[in-house]
Amino acid sequence: MSKIVIFPQLEIPATLAAGPGPGNTDARVLDRFASAGIADHMQADVLRGMLECKAMLRSVMGTTNIHTFGVAGTGWSGLDAMFSAVMPGDKVVMFVNGTFSGIDGLTVRMKAATAEELAADPLDPKPASVTIVTIPHGESISAEVVDAALAEHKPKWAAMAHSETGSGRVNDIKGFSDACERHDVMGLVDAVSSLGVENFRIDDFSGVHGWASCPQKGICCLPLTYAPVSFTDRYIATLRQTGCRTFVHNPILEARHWGIIDGKDVEKPTYHRTHSAYAIAAFHEALRITLQETVPHRARNYAFHEAALREALTAMGCKVTSNMTSLVVLNLPETLAGREAELVQGCRAEGFGIWPTLSEPVQVRIGILNLLSRRNIIDIVTRFGAALSRMGAEVDMEAVHATLDRHFDRAVAAE
């Protein structure tokens, strides 16, 4: 008989989560999560919270789409629900310019593969109906590239990430939407890293028919709550015609759980899956905070603080290659080239959670999700500068801090 081992209680220390995500959950969201009563998932206040979340989410996403709700889980859950409409044999063009759009591409290939194509290579199928358009790391997807691919392949679906955290690049969402509309293609967008960060309204992009995001980045909620999704009437009509091979992530069944039945809002949602009253309370508060701050204001705040971080890192001798406002992707000074993993591991060991890129070329990623203050940016810069110095780089921290001071002081003077 094996010995039963009962381990001590798990203690996880607080760290500075300065990576691409999950972000730093707002203390008010954590309070709502911890303060929620133990409630049946069909209890009246829980259901009311779901209906209110649905209404607030439409405002945050900027849409009148009736099928706008949250999919329980992480951003991958929302993406899986969105891609569930892709059926075996569907023609799809997928645009890839980093790690995560690459995984989106794998998802599309798995869903579009016929039974024979899937069996031939179950973990990495190569369906004839899917075209992967790969853009080099560090470059954004342009309107011209999208238009040319859709004109050539004439697919049913086209898919792209709005902001690709694998390389830190923002892609041309308007060009993508316009090309989809011009070629009568249904666009699908991975907005995991842009919702709540970039200032956009999804209804302004009529070529896009499916959107999927996540709770723990721009929405600043807990990772395992609800991934925002939104679908047009055309997407839902297509899904009704073809069906999809999933119960849990079926957008029509998920929508019923949020009080969306036959294209209308109803007062009494139907049961679809067991879920958490704690998660509803947290998601509800995160949406309240987002609306109170407003998406345009938050977007300006991200742009301002990313610019401060970018200037400081450049002053340290790093080369920034990204154009996102919640994440900086950089090359280290030439004297430290090739030591990216060592630097990241050293920072993490000290409670400073930065990340490397997950595919070649290896770079360093520093994120500022929900870290939008002068104090937080100075903390990030100070820690990173110290890490570079420990590895032998010559960093003039006095000059770096002077750069930060000028950036923030200009804003104070402007006010």
C-alpha positions as CSV (number, residue, x, y, z in Angstrom):
1,M,0.0,0.0,0.0
2,S,1.5,3.3,-1.0
3,K,2.0,6.0,1.6
4,I,-0.4,8.9,1.5
5,V,1.3,12.3,1.4
6,I,-0.5,15.4,2.4
7,F,1.5,18.4,1.3
8,P,1.6,21.8,3.2
9,Q,-0.8,24.4,2.1
10,L,0.3,26.0,-1.2
11,E,1.6,29.5,-0.9
12,I,2.0,31.5,-4.1
13,P,3.7,34.8,-3.6
14,A,2.6,38.0,-5.3
15,T,4.7,38.8,-8.3
16,L,4.8,41.7,-10.8
17,A,3.0,40.1,-13.7
18,A,4.8,42.1,-16.5
19,G,4.2,39.7,-19.4
20,P,1.8,39.4,-22.3
21,G,-1.0,38.0,-20.0
22,P,-2.6,37.0,-17.8
23,G,-2.7,40.5,-16.6
24,N,-3.0,41.9,-13.1
25,T,-6.6,41.4,-12.0
26,D,-8.0,44.6,-10.4
27,A,-8.4,44.3,-6.6
28,R,-12.0,45.3,-6.9
29,V,-12.6,42.3,-9.2
30,L,-10.8,40.0,-6.7
31,D,-13.0,41.4,-3.9
32,R,-16.2,40.6,-5.8
33,F,-14.9,37.1,-6.5
34,A,-14.1,36.4,-2.9
35,S,-17.2,38.1,-1.5
36,A,-19.8,36.2,-3.6
37,G,-22.0,33.9,-1.7
38,I,-22.1,30.2,-2.4
39,A,-25.0,30.1,-4.8
40,D,-26.7,27.7,-7.1
41,H,-25.8,28.6,-10.7
42,M,-29.4,29.2,-11.6
43,Q,-30.1,31.4,-8.5
44,A,-32.0,34.6,-9.3
45,D,-29.1,37.0,-8.6
46,V,-26.6,34.9,-10.6
47,L,-29.0,34.9,-13.6
48,R,-29.6,38.7,-13.2
49,G,-25.8,39.2,-13.1
50,M,-25.5,37.2,-16.4
51,L,-28.1,39.4,-18.1
52,E,-26.4,42.5,-16.9
53,C,-23.0,41.2,-18.0
54,K,-24.4,40.5,-21.5
55,A,-25.7,44.1,-21.7
56,M,-22.4,45.7,-20.5
57,L,-20.4,43.5,-22.8
58,R,-22.3,44.8,-25.8
59,S,-21.3,48.3,-24.7
60,V,-17.6,47.4,-24.2
61,M,-17.4,45.7,-27.6
62,G,-19.4,48.4,-29.3
63,T,-22.0,46.2,-30.9
64,T,-25.7,45.6,-31.4
65,N,-25.0,41.9,-32.1
66,I,-27.6,40.0,-30.1
67,H,-25.3,37.0,-29.9
68,T,-22.8,38.7,-27.6
69,F,-21.9,36.9,-24.4
70,G,-19.2,35.1,-22.4
71,V,-17.8,31.6,-22.9
72,A,-16.8,30.0,-19.6
73,G,-13.0,29.5,-19.5
74,T,-10.0,31.3,-20.9
75,G,-9.5,33.0,-24.2
76,W,-8.9,29.6,-25.9
77,S,-12.5,28.7,-24.9
78,G,-13.9,31.7,-26.7
79,L,-11.7,31.1,-29.7
80,D,-12.8,27.4,-29.9
81,A,-16.4,28.6,-29.8
82,M,-15.9,31.0,-32.6
83,F,-14.0,28.5,-34.8
84,S,-16.7,25.8,-34.1
85,A,-18.6,27.1,-37.1
86,V,-15.7,25.9,-39.4
87,M,-16.8,22.5,-40.7
88,P,-14.8,19.8,-42.5
89,G,-14.1,20.8,-46.0
90,D,-14.7,24.5,-45.5
91,K,-12.4,26.8,-47.5
92,V,-10.5,29.0,-45.0
93,V,-7.6,31.5,-45.4
94,M,-5.8,31.9,-42.1
95,F,-3.3,34.8,-41.6
96,V,-0.4,34.0,-39.2
97,N,2.3,36.3,-37.9
98,G,3.2,34.9,-34.5
99,T,2.8,32.1,-32.0
100,F,-0.8,32.5,-31.2
101,S,-2.2,33.2,-34.6
102,G,-0.3,30.0,-35.5
103,I,-2.2,28.1,-32.9
104,D,-5.4,29.6,-34.3
105,G,-4.3,28.3,-37.6
106,L,-3.8,24.8,-36.1
107,T,-7.4,25.0,-34.6
108,V,-8.7,25.9,-38.1
109,R,-6.9,23.0,-39.7
110,M,-8.2,20.6,-37.2
111,K,-11.8,21.8,-37.7
112,A,-11.7,22.0,-41.4
113,A,-9.9,18.7,-42.0
114,T,-12.0,15.8,-43.4
115,A,-12.0,12.5,-41.4
116,E,-9.3,11.2,-43.7
117,E,-7.1,14.3,-43.5
118,L,-7.4,14.3,-39.7
119,A,-6.5,10.6,-39.4
120,A,-3.5,11.1,-41.6
121,D,-1.9,13.5,-39.1
122,P,-4.2,13.9,-36.1
123,L,-2.1,16.5,-34.2
124,D,-1.1,18.6,-37.2
125,P,-3.5,18.0,-40.1
126,K,-2.9,19.5,-43.5
127,P,-6.4,19.9,-45.0
128,A,-6.5,20.9,-48.7
129,S,-9.3,23.4,-48.0
130,V,-7.1,25.6,-45.7
131,T,-4.6,28.1,-46.8
132,I,-2.1,29.4,-44.2
133,V,-0.6,32.8,-45.2
134,T,2.5,33.3,-43.0
135,I,3.9,36.8,-42.5
136,P,7.5,37.0,-41.1
137,H,7.9,37.5,-37.4
138,G,8.0,41.1,-36.4
139,E,5.8,42.3,-39.3
140,S,2.1,43.2,-39.3
141,I,-0.5,41.7,-41.7
142,S,-1.4,44.4,-44.2
143,A,-4.6,45.1,-46.2
144,E,-2.8,44.3,-49.4
145,V,-1.7,40.8,-48.3
146,V,-5.3,40.0,-47.1
147,D,-6.9,41.3,-50.3
148,A,-4.6,39.3,-52.6
149,A,-5.1,36.1,-50.7
150,L,-8.9,36.3,-50.6
151,A,-9.0,37.3,-54.3
152,E,-6.9,34.2,-55.2
153,H,-8.5,31.6,-52.9
154,K,-12.1,32.8,-52.6
155,P,-12.7,31.1,-49.2
156,K,-15.8,30.8,-47.1
157,W,-14.0,32.0,-44.0
158,A,-10.9,34.2,-43.3
159,A,-9.3,34.5,-39.9
160,M,-6.7,36.8,-38.3
161,A,-5.5,38.0,-34.8
162,H,-6.1,41.7,-34.2
163,S,-3.0,42.0,-31.9
164,E,-0.5,39.1,-32.0
165,T,1.4,38.9,-28.6
166,G,3.8,36.3,-30.0
167,S,5.5,39.1,-31.9
168,G,3.9,42.2,-30.5
169,R,2.3,43.3,-33.7
170,V,-1.1,44.9,-34.4
171,N,-2.6,43.8,-37.7
172,D,-4.7,45.9,-40.1
173,I,-8.2,45.1,-38.8
174,K,-9.9,47.6,-41.2
175,G,-8.0,46.3,-44.2
176,F,-9.0,42.8,-43.2
177,S,-12.7,43.7,-42.8
178,D,-12.8,45.6,-46.0
179,A,-11.2,42.8,-48.0
180,C,-13.7,40.2,-46.4
181,E,-16.6,42.4,-47.4
182,R,-15.3,43.0,-50.9
183,H,-14.8,39.3,-51.6
184,D,-18.0,38.2,-49.7
185,V,-15.9,36.2,-47.1
186,M,-16.9,35.8,-43.5
187,G,-14.1,37.2,-41.3
188,L,-13.2,35.8,-37.9
189,V,-11.0,37.8,-35.5
190,D,-9.0,36.8,-32.5
191,A,-9.3,39.9,-30.3
192,V,-7.8,38.2,-27.2
193,S,-5.1,40.9,-26.8
194,S,-6.9,44.0,-28.2
195,L,-10.4,44.1,-26.5
196,G,-10.2,46.6,-23.6
197,V,-6.8,47.8,-24.8
198,E,-7.3,49.2,-28.3
199,N,-10.1,51.8,-29.0
200,F,-12.4,50.1,-31.5
201,R,-16.1,49.2,-31.9
202,I,-16.6,45.9,-33.6
203,D,-19.7,47.1,-35.5
204,D,-17.4,49.4,-37.5
205,F,-16.0,46.3,-39.2
206,S,-18.8,44.8,-41.2
207,G,-16.7,42.2,-42.9
208,V,-16.0,40.5,-39.6
209,H,-18.8,38.1,-38.4
210,G,-17.2,36.4,-35.4
211,W,-15.1,37.9,-32.6
212,A,-13.5,36.1,-29.7
213,S,-11.5,37.6,-26.8
214,C,-10.5,36.7,-23.2
215,P,-11.1,37.8,-19.7
216,Q,-7.6,38.2,-18.3
217,K,-6.0,40.8,-20.6
218,G,-7.7,44.0,-21.5
219,I,-10.8,43.2,-19.4
220,C,-8.5,42.7,-16.4
221,C,-10.5,39.8,-14.9
222,L,-9.5,36.4,-13.6
223,P,-8.3,33.9,-16.2
224,L,-11.0,31.3,-15.6
225,T,-14.1,33.4,-15.9
226,Y,-15.7,34.4,-19.2
227,A,-14.2,34.9,-22.7
228,P,-16.2,37.6,-24.5
229,V,-17.5,36.6,-28.0
230,S,-19.8,38.2,-30.5
231,F,-21.5,36.9,-33.6
232,T,-23.4,38.5,-36.4
233,D,-26.8,37.3,-37.6
234,R,-25.1,36.0,-40.7
235,Y,-22.7,33.9,-38.7
236,I,-25.6,32.4,-36.6
237,A,-27.7,31.7,-39.7
238,T,-24.7,29.9,-41.2
239,L,-24.3,27.9,-38.1
240,R,-28.0,27.0,-38.0
241,Q,-27.6,25.6,-41.5
242,T,-24.4,23.5,-41.0
243,G,-24.5,22.8,-37.2
244,C,-21.2,22.2,-35.4
245,R,-19.6,19.2,-33.7
246,T,-19.6,20.5,-30.1
247,F,-22.1,20.8,-27.3
248,V,-20.1,22.8,-24.8
249,H,-18.8,25.4,-27.2
250,N,-21.8,25.6,-29.5
251,P,-22.5,29.3,-29.9
252,I,-26.2,28.9,-30.2
253,L,-26.5,26.7,-27.1
254,E,-24.1,28.9,-25.2
255,A,-26.3,32.0,-26.1
256,R,-29.4,30.3,-24.7
257,H,-27.6,30.1,-21.3
258,W,-27.3,33.9,-21.5
259,G,-30.9,34.5,-22.3
260,I,-30.5,34.7,-26.1
261,I,-33.0,32.5,-27.8
262,D,-34.1,32.5,-31.4
263,G,-32.3,35.9,-31.9
264,K,-34.0,37.6,-29.0
265,D,-33.2,38.6,-25.5
266,V,-35.4,36.7,-22.9
267,E,-35.7,37.2,-19.2
268,K,-35.1,33.6,-18.2
269,P,-31.9,31.9,-19.5
270,T,-32.0,28.1,-20.0
271,Y,-29.5,25.7,-18.5
272,H,-26.6,24.8,-20.7
273,R,-23.7,24.1,-18.3
274,T,-22.8,24.4,-14.6
275,H,-20.8,27.5,-13.9
276,S,-19.6,29.6,-11.0
277,A,-21.4,32.4,-9.2
278,Y,-17.9,33.6,-8.2
279,A,-16.9,33.9,-11.9
280,I,-20.1,35.9,-12.7
281,A,-19.5,38.3,-9.8
282,A,-15.9,38.9,-11.0
283,F,-16.8,39.3,-14.7
284,H,-19.6,41.7,-13.8
285,E,-17.3,43.9,-11.8
286,A,-14.6,43.9,-14.5
287,L,-17.1,45.1,-17.1
288,R,-18.4,47.8,-14.7
289,I,-14.8,49.1,-14.2
290,T,-14.1,49.0,-18.0
291,L,-17.3,51.0,-18.7
292,Q,-16.6,53.5,-15.9
293,E,-13.1,54.2,-17.2
294,T,-14.4,54.0,-20.9
295,V,-12.6,52.1,-23.6
296,P,-11.2,55.3,-25.3
297,H,-9.7,56.6,-22.1
298,R,-8.1,53.2,-21.3
299,A,-6.7,53.0,-24.8
300,R,-5.1,56.4,-24.5
301,N,-3.7,55.4,-21.1
302,Y,-2.1,52.3,-22.6
303,A,-0.6,54.2,-25.5
304,F,0.9,56.8,-23.1
305,H,2.5,54.3,-20.7
306,E,3.8,52.0,-23.4
307,A,5.5,55.1,-25.0
308,A,7.2,55.8,-21.6
309,L,8.4,52.2,-21.3
310,R,9.6,52.1,-24.9
311,E,11.6,55.3,-24.4
312,A,13.3,53.9,-21.3
313,L,14.1,50.5,-22.8
314,T,15.6,52.2,-25.9
315,A,17.7,54.4,-23.6
316,M,19.1,51.1,-22.1
317,G,20.3,50.0,-25.6
318,C,17.4,47.7,-26.4
319,K,15.7,47.7,-29.8
320,V,11.9,47.6,-29.7
321,T,10.2,45.8,-32.6
322,S,6.6,45.8,-31.5
323,N,3.7,48.2,-32.1
324,M,1.2,47.1,-29.5
325,T,0.3,49.4,-26.6
326,S,0.0,46.7,-23.9
327,L,3.2,44.9,-24.7
328,V,6.8,45.7,-25.7
329,V,8.8,43.1,-27.6
330,L,12.5,43.9,-27.8
331,N,16.0,42.7,-28.7
332,L,18.5,43.0,-25.9
333,P,21.7,45.1,-26.3
334,E,24.1,43.3,-28.6
335,T,26.4,42.4,-25.7
336,L,23.6,40.2,-24.3
337,A,22.3,38.7,-27.5
338,G,21.5,35.0,-27.1
339,R,21.0,35.3,-23.3
340,E,17.3,36.1,-23.4
341,A,16.2,33.0,-21.6
342,E,18.8,33.5,-18.9
343,L,17.6,37.0,-18.3
344,V,13.9,36.1,-18.2
345,Q,14.6,33.2,-15.7
346,G,16.6,35.5,-13.5
347,C,13.8,38.1,-13.5
348,R,11.2,35.5,-12.7
349,A,13.2,34.2,-9.8
350,E,13.0,37.6,-8.2
351,G,9.2,38.0,-8.7
352,F,9.4,40.0,-11.9
353,G,7.3,38.0,-14.4
354,I,8.5,38.9,-18.0
355,W,8.5,36.5,-20.9
356,P,10.5,35.4,-23.9
357,T,8.9,34.9,-27.3
358,L,7.7,31.3,-27.7
359,S,9.0,31.0,-31.3
360,E,12.1,32.1,-33.3
361,P,13.6,34.6,-33.2
362,V,13.9,34.7,-29.4
363,Q,13.1,38.1,-28.0
364,V,12.0,39.5,-24.6
365,R,8.4,40.6,-23.9
366,I,7.4,43.0,-21.2
367,G,3.7,43.7,-20.7
368,I,1.9,46.5,-18.8
369,L,-1.6,45.0,-18.5
370,N,-3.4,46.9,-15.7
371,L,-0.1,48.5,-14.7
372,L,-0.9,51.9,-16.0
373,S,0.8,54.3,-13.5
374,R,4.0,56.2,-13.3
375,R,5.0,54.1,-10.2
376,N,4.5,50.8,-12.0
377,I,6.4,51.8,-15.1
378,I,9.3,53.1,-13.0
379,D,9.2,49.8,-11.0
380,I,9.4,47.7,-14.3
381,V,12.2,49.9,-15.7
382,T,14.2,49.8,-12.5
383,R,13.9,46.0,-12.2
384,F,14.8,45.4,-15.9
385,G,17.7,47.8,-15.8
386,A,19.1,46.0,-12.7
387,A,18.7,42.6,-14.4
388,L,20.7,43.9,-17.5
389,S,23.4,45.3,-15.2
390,R,23.8,42.0,-13.3
391,M,24.4,40.3,-16.6
392,G,27.2,42.8,-17.5
393,A,25.4,45.4,-19.6
394,E,26.4,49.0,-19.1
395,V,23.2,50.8,-18.2
396,D,23.1,54.5,-17.2
397,M,20.0,54.3,-14.9
398,E,20.3,57.9,-14.1
399,A,19.8,58.8,-17.7
400,V,17.0,56.2,-18.1
401,H,15.1,57.6,-15.1
402,A,15.6,61.1,-16.5
403,T,14.0,59.9,-19.8
404,L,11.0,58.6,-17.8
405,D,10.7,61.8,-15.8
406,R,10.6,63.9,-19.0
407,H,7.9,61.7,-20.4
408,F,5.6,61.9,-17.3
409,D,6.4,65.5,-16.6
410,R,5.3,66.5,-20.1
411,A,1.9,65.0,-19.4
412,V,1.6,66.8,-16.1
413,A,2.5,70.1,-17.8
414,A,-0.1,69.5,-20.5
415,E,-2.8,69.1,-17.9
